[in-house]
Amino acid sequence: MTTSYPVLSPEERKPPKPQKKRSGWRMRLIEAERGFSFGFRSGSTLYGQIFTGLTIIVTAMVLGIRFEQWVTLIVAMAAGLAAELFHLSICVVSESLENEVPEKASKLSAAGMVMAMISSLTVIVYVLGSRLAEILE
């Protein structure tokens, strides 16, 4: 009497990795970190945003803006970064689908991202420009 066993691939022979029990907030932080790293690897626009953000921060430091202006700048820059990440996520999802709808979704997300960037840039120019006007008076 012979018994035949299924042939397992090397991947199937490995024991499953034990999943660590982590709290929900910690898992969200880990997912966010992985999302940022994926965003930096997949799109070079995030590098441009980081460079521009650092330039804005240095300019704000040189101009000596007030606390309220710092808060406004940080919120405006965070909104622009969030819009870019949402656009990247919609592009990734639409690449996996194969019909006309993903192309429309990508175009709509690009339009939303551009509007968020224009709004953020308007706020940033207003804050830095008003501080520069105060200094030059």
C-alpha positions as CSV (number, residue, x, y, z in Angstrom):
1,M,0.0,0.0,0.0
2,T,1.6,3.3,-1.1
3,T,0.6,6.6,0.0
4,S,1.1,9.7,-2.1
5,Y,1.7,13.0,-0.5
6,P,1.2,16.3,-2.2
7,V,4.4,17.9,-3.4
8,L,4.9,21.3,-1.7
9,S,6.9,24.1,-3.1
10,P,9.6,25.7,-1.0
11,E,7.3,28.6,-0.2
12,E,4.6,26.3,1.0
13,R,7.0,24.3,3.2
14,K,8.0,27.4,5.2
15,P,6.0,27.9,8.4
16,P,3.8,31.0,8.4
17,K,5.3,34.0,10.0
18,P,3.8,34.6,13.4
19,Q,1.7,37.7,13.5
20,K,2.5,39.9,16.4
21,K,-0.5,41.2,18.3
22,R,-0.3,44.9,18.1
23,S,-2.8,47.6,19.1
24,G,-4.9,49.3,16.5
25,W,-3.2,52.6,16.7
26,R,0.2,51.1,16.4
27,M,-0.8,49.2,13.3
28,R,-2.1,52.4,11.7
29,L,1.2,54.0,12.4
30,I,3.0,51.1,10.8
31,E,0.7,51.2,7.8
32,A,1.3,55.0,7.5
33,E,5.0,54.6,7.6
34,R,4.8,51.9,4.9
35,G,2.5,54.1,2.8
36,F,5.0,57.0,3.0
37,S,7.9,54.8,2.0
38,F,5.9,53.4,-0.9
39,G,4.9,56.9,-1.9
40,F,8.5,58.0,-2.0
41,R,9.5,54.9,-4.0
42,S,6.7,55.2,-6.5
43,G,6.5,58.9,-7.2
44,S,9.2,61.5,-7.4
45,T,6.7,64.3,-6.8
46,L,7.0,63.7,-3.0
47,Y,10.7,64.5,-3.2
48,G,9.8,67.8,-4.8
49,Q,7.2,68.5,-2.1
50,I,9.7,67.8,0.7
51,F,12.3,70.1,-0.9
52,T,9.7,72.8,-1.4
53,G,8.4,72.3,2.2
54,L,11.9,72.6,3.6
55,T,12.5,75.8,1.5
56,I,9.2,77.2,2.9
57,I,10.2,76.3,6.5
58,V,13.6,77.9,6.1
59,T,12.0,81.0,4.6
60,A,9.5,81.2,7.5
61,M,12.4,80.9,10.0
62,V,14.3,83.7,8.4
63,L,11.2,85.9,8.3
64,G,10.4,85.1,12.0
65,I,6.7,84.3,11.6
66,R,4.4,84.2,14.5
67,F,2.9,81.0,16.0
68,E,-0.5,81.4,14.2
69,Q,1.3,81.7,10.9
70,W,3.4,78.6,11.7
71,V,0.2,76.7,12.3
72,T,-1.3,78.0,9.1
73,L,1.8,77.0,7.1
74,I,2.0,73.5,8.5
75,V,-1.7,72.9,7.8
76,A,-1.4,74.2,4.2
77,M,1.7,72.0,3.6
78,A,0.1,69.0,5.2
79,A,-3.0,69.4,3.0
80,G,-0.9,69.5,-0.1
81,L,1.0,66.4,0.9
82,A,-2.2,64.6,1.8
83,A,-3.7,65.5,-1.6
84,E,-0.6,64.1,-3.4
85,L,-0.8,60.9,-1.4
86,F,-4.5,60.4,-2.2
87,H,-3.7,61.0,-5.9
88,L,-1.0,58.4,-5.8
89,S,-3.3,55.9,-4.1
90,I,-6.0,56.4,-6.7
91,C,-3.5,56.0,-9.5
92,V,-2.2,52.7,-7.9
93,V,-5.8,51.4,-7.6
94,S,-6.7,52.5,-11.1
95,E,-3.6,50.7,-12.6
96,S,-5.0,47.4,-11.4
97,L,-8.3,47.9,-13.1
98,E,-8.8,47.5,-16.9
99,N,-11.5,49.7,-18.2
100,E,-12.4,53.3,-18.9
101,V,-13.4,54.2,-15.3
102,P,-9.9,54.2,-13.8
103,E,-8.6,56.7,-16.4
104,K,-11.4,59.0,-15.3
105,A,-10.7,58.5,-11.7
106,S,-7.0,59.3,-12.2
107,K,-7.9,62.5,-14.0
108,L,-10.3,63.5,-11.3
109,S,-7.8,62.8,-8.6
110,A,-5.2,64.8,-10.5
111,A,-7.6,67.7,-10.7
112,G,-8.4,67.5,-7.0
113,M,-4.7,67.4,-6.2
114,V,-3.9,70.5,-8.4
115,M,-6.8,72.4,-6.7
116,A,-5.4,71.5,-3.2
117,M,-1.9,72.5,-4.3
118,I,-3.1,75.9,-5.6
119,S,-5.1,76.5,-2.4
120,S,-2.1,75.5,-0.2
121,L,0.2,77.7,-2.3
122,T,-2.1,80.6,-2.0
123,V,-2.2,80.3,1.8
124,I,1.6,79.9,2.0
125,V,2.2,83.0,-0.3
126,Y,-0.2,85.0,1.8
127,V,1.4,84.1,5.1
128,L,4.9,84.7,3.9
129,G,4.0,87.8,1.9
130,S,2.1,89.4,4.8
131,R,5.1,88.8,7.1
132,L,7.5,90.2,4.5
133,A,5.2,93.3,4.2
134,E,5.4,93.7,8.0
135,I,9.1,93.6,8.0
136,L,9.5,96.1,5.1
137,E,7.2,98.7,6.6
